[in-house]
Amino acid sequence: MYTVRTDLALERHARLGQVPPSLPGLAIEHTCIENIEVTDITLSSPEAAAALNKPEGRYITLDLPPDWQTDEDRIPEAAALLADYLRRLLPADGSILVIGLGNRMVTADALGPYAADKLIVTRHLQHSCPGLFDELRTVTALAPGVMGRTGMEPIELIAGVVERIKPAAVVAIDALAAASLDRLCRSFQLSTGGIIPGEGARSKRHALNYDTLGVPVIAVGVPTVTDASTLACDLLDLETPPHDLPQGFLVTPGEIDLLVQKAAKVVGYGIDMALHGDLPISEIEALLA
């Protein structure tokens, strides 16, 4: 049986017609805030998690309007909303380690490293200048790269840093796969269920979650690719892809370089706002300059 390929919990729910709305442990809430559609899915039972083939946890998806990529004013608005929801998932106190997963050399997989470039990191400043940066939260960032360039699994580097600095939580940023072209670089998913680096490209590594790292892991992902087979089914309204369709192909927009840069700003600035008290974009950019 063909399985639609997507990392988004709301797409898995929408495309699995056999999932009853009254399934124990499944809760869904829809909201619209300033033309941004918000879908909040909670999987709190093994049955619900199995039905969507996702770990138990909370999955919040922000669907930005189609014009957001051409309207610069949408970036602060989207970042502020992402910050609001991210703040609800993070512990109120303690340091935060932010991980920018992915390969900076492959544009569609560069969301994590690009977003990490937009982070206001403070741990070193608070150590070297005690008292001067106390109003900012302690933040550390790491872009571990990919095993093909480092020779190490990302989790080996991440687990070592977690053991050393002992953060209250980890925020892991990664590119995802979506079933629908309309969601590429438009849907922003926050999750408490952790993340498997490379899952969107079917190059799975070890999972990053509470069980593997010993601290809560909040995943922030944006779909940048769709599977060619899934796209064919979507466009042709088929239950299964054509038998002669080549396998293993990923499709991404022609302007992916620009879209990933903008999505990285939303994610990076949103994390900054969530951790450092809703700083305005102008102040964030000044601190990053």
NORZI-V12188 format. One record per residue. RES is the residue in one letter. PSI is psi in whole degrees, 0 to 359 (999 if undefined). D_LAST is the distance of its C-alpha to the last C-alpha in Angstrom with 2 decimals. Layout:
# NORZI-V12188
<<RES;PSI;D_LAST> <RES;PSI;D_LAST>>
This chain:
# NORZI-V12188
<<M;133;51.37> <Y;134;48.13> <T;125;45.09> <V;135;42.35> <R;114;39.08> <T;146;36.21> <D;357;33.82> <L;125;33.72> <A;322;36.14> <L;328;36.95> <E;321;37.97> <R;320;40.14> <H;316;41.81> <A;328;42.35> <R;355;43.89> <L;85;46.13> <G;340;48.93> <Q;357;50.99> <V;113;48.68> <P;144;50.57> <P;337;48.66> <S;17;50.49> <L;126;49.46> <P;132;49.27> <G;3;45.74> <L;121;44.09> <A;134;42.45> <I;134;40.55> <E;131;38.99> <H;136;37.67> <T;153;35.57> <C;121;33.96> <I;113;31.04> <E;48;29.72> <N;13;31.03> <I;120;29.45> <E;130;32.27> <V;125;32.03> <T;121;34.51> <D;108;34.94> <I;129;37.28> <T;126;38.57> <L;106;40.64> <S;17;42.50> <S;154;45.52> <P;326;46.30> <E;316;48.11> <A;318;45.14> <A;319;42.80> <A;322;45.40> <A;322;45.93> <L;358;42.29> <N;45;41.89> <K;153;38.81> <P;155;38.48> <E;146;39.34> <G;191;36.48> <R;134;34.67> <Y;110;33.08> <I;122;31.09> <T;127;30.22> <L;117;28.24> <D;107;29.46> <L;153;27.28> <P;156;29.22> <P;332;29.61> <D;2;27.69> <W;331;24.41> <Q;344;23.10> <T;0;23.68> <D;103;22.66> <E;334;18.94> <D;342;20.13> <R;336;21.42> <I;309;18.14> <P;322;17.49> <E;313;21.26> <A;319;21.57> <A;320;18.70> <A;320;20.37> <L;319;23.73> <L;319;22.64> <A;319;21.23> <D;314;24.60> <Y;323;26.63> <L;321;24.56> <R;327;24.91> <R;337;28.67> <L;340;28.79> <L;152;26.84> <P;147;28.52> <A;332;27.89> <D;166;27.19> <G;163;26.09> <S;158;23.15> <I;133;21.86> <L;122;21.31> <V;128;19.51> <I;123;20.80> <G;93;19.42> <L;153;22.78> <G;180;23.61> <N;111;23.45> <R;337;20.31> <M;350;22.83> <V;111;24.70> <T;314;22.88> <A;346;25.04> <D;12;24.42> <A;7;20.67> <L;312;19.74> <G;306;19.37> <P;321;17.07> <Y;318;14.86> <A;324;14.78> <A;331;14.10> <D;342;10.78> <K;9;9.88> <L;141;11.26> <I;102;10.48> <V;140;12.80> <T;348;14.61> <R;317;17.84> <H;326;17.05> <L;320;15.75> <Q;333;18.89> <H;322;21.03> <S;335;19.84> <C;70;19.52> <P;133;22.30> <G;337;22.43> <L;330;19.06> <F;28;17.36> <D;337;20.65> <E;343;19.77> <L;147;17.38> <R;152;19.19> <T;117;19.34> <V;134;17.51> <T;144;17.73> <A;148;16.78> <L;131;18.85> <A;94;19.23> <P;353;22.82> <G;197;23.48> <V;157;27.05> <M;328;30.31> <G;340;31.01> <R;339;28.16> <T;338;28.33> <G;6;32.04> <M;146;31.38> <E;140;31.56> <P;322;28.27> <I;333;30.24> <E;316;31.16> <L;314;27.60> <I;315;26.74> <A;323;30.01> <G;319;29.48> <V;318;26.10> <V;316;27.68> <E;325;30.61> <R;312;28.54> <I;346;26.13> <K;65;28.41> <P;161;26.08> <A;334;27.71> <A;161;26.70> <V;135;24.94> <V;118;22.99> <A;123;23.57> <I;133;21.92> <D;156;23.98> <A;146;25.23> <L;176;28.72> <A;144;31.79> <A;159;33.40> <A;329;36.93> <S;136;36.15> <L;327;34.21> <D;340;33.31> <R;352;31.17> <L;125;28.95> <C;22;25.27> <R;332;26.67> <S;131;27.89> <F;115;25.70> <Q;127;27.87> <L;138;27.40> <S;144;30.09> <T;2;31.51> <G;8;33.66> <G;192;31.26> <I;153;30.60> <I;107;32.08> <P;136;29.54> <G;0;30.76> <E;323;33.27> <G;330;32.20> <A;14;33.05> <R;37;36.14> <S;62;34.80> <K;136;35.06> <R;190;33.88> <H;143;34.66> <A;147;33.77> <L;109;31.04> <N;185;32.64> <Y;323;34.17> <D;324;37.13> <T;335;35.20> <L;342;32.42> <G;6;34.21> <V;159;31.49> <P;141;30.79> <V;119;28.74> <I;120;27.08> <A;137;26.52> <V;117;24.15> <G;151;25.19> <V;126;25.09> <P;131;27.93> <T;349;27.06> <V;160;30.58> <T;148;34.20> <D;138;37.25> <A;322;39.54> <S;316;42.59> <T;319;41.13> <L;318;40.06> <A;316;43.59> <C;320;45.13> <D;315;42.88> <L;325;43.58> <L;1;47.28> <D;52;47.96> <L;152;49.41> <E;326;50.00> <T;151;49.49> <P;157;47.84> <P;140;50.15> <H;335;51.79> <D;10;50.92> <L;127;47.18> <P;143;45.28> <Q;155;43.63> <G;12;40.16> <F;137;38.29> <L;143;34.99> <V;135;33.99> <T;153;30.48> <P;151;29.47> <G;330;29.15> <E;32;25.72> <I;329;24.49> <D;316;21.38> <L;319;20.10> <L;319;21.52> <V;321;20.02> <Q;317;16.45> <K;318;17.19> <A;323;19.04> <A;325;16.25> <K;316;14.01> <V;313;17.05> <V;310;17.64> <G;311;14.24> <Y;323;13.56> <G;318;17.27> <I;319;17.20> <D;314;14.44> <M;321;16.71> <A;326;19.76> <L;336;18.75> <H;23;16.95> <G;45;19.17> <D;48;18.23> <L;140;14.92> <P;153;14.45> <I;320;12.13> <S;321;10.55> <E;323;9.90> <I;313;8.71> <E;326;6.06> <A;321;5.20> <L;333;5.61> <L;345;3.81> <A;999;0.00>>
